[in-house]
Amino acid sequence: MNASKYSILLLEDEAITRFLISDFLQELGITTLAVGSFAALTQVLPTDCDLLLADVHLPDGNSLDMLPRLRQQGVLNVEYL
């Protein structure tokens, strides 16, 4: 598997968790963009990521509730932490 051709958008509000996951993915050669809130996510969308890896409980909302808006903005592959 050639991980360098994949990109993940990480949505995680806890800074240390965001750093650890992002660092791990980058060590695997996966391009990673990490944001800490839904508001920050909307600033980087639309993006050309292969996967959105999202925390469910965020300070500015629940990412499960935001799924329809994410789909409208072209985010098709979502996994939850």
N, C-alpha and C positions, 0 to 999 in steps of 0.2 A: 504494500500500500504506500503510495506516495502522498504523505500528509501535507506536503507543501502546496498542493493544489487546492486545498480546502480552506475556507474561512468561516470563522464563528464570531457572531456578535453575542457578547455576554452581558446580561442584565442582572446585576447583583448589587444590592444596596450596602452590604457589609464590606468595608474596604479591604480587610485582611482576606476575606473569602474571595473577593473579586481578584485581588492580587495573586493569591495562591492558584486559583483555577486558571487565570490568564497565563501565569508563568509556566504552569504545567503544560498547557496546550501549546504555548510557544516553543517549549523544549521539544515537543513532538513534531515541530515544524509546521504547526497550523497557524495561519494568520489569524490574529485575534484582536478584536476591538471591544473594549470593556467600558460599560457605562454604569452609573450608580442609581439611576432613577428613570421612570417612564418619561419624564420631561426631557432628560438628556437623550434618551433613545429617540424621541421624535425629532431631535436636532440632527441626528445622523441618518435618519431614514429619508428617502429610500436608499438602501445599501445593497451591495451585490454579495451578501453573505449566503453561505450554504445552509446555515443553521442559526437559529436564535436559541440560546441557552438561557432560560429566564428563571429568576427567583419568583415565587408566587406572591409572597407578601412584601410589598414595597411601601415606602412612606407615602408615596403619592398615588397609591391604588393597588389593585389586585390584578396581576398580569393575566389571570384567567378571564377576568371581565374585559380586559383590553384586547383579547384575541381578535374579535371582529374588526377592530380598528387596525390592528397589525396586518390582518389579511388584506384589507383595503389598500394598505401601503405596500403590498407586495411581499410581505414576510410569509412564506408558505410552510417552512419547516420549523416547528417550535417544540422544544423539549423543556420540561420544568424541573427545577431543583427542589 
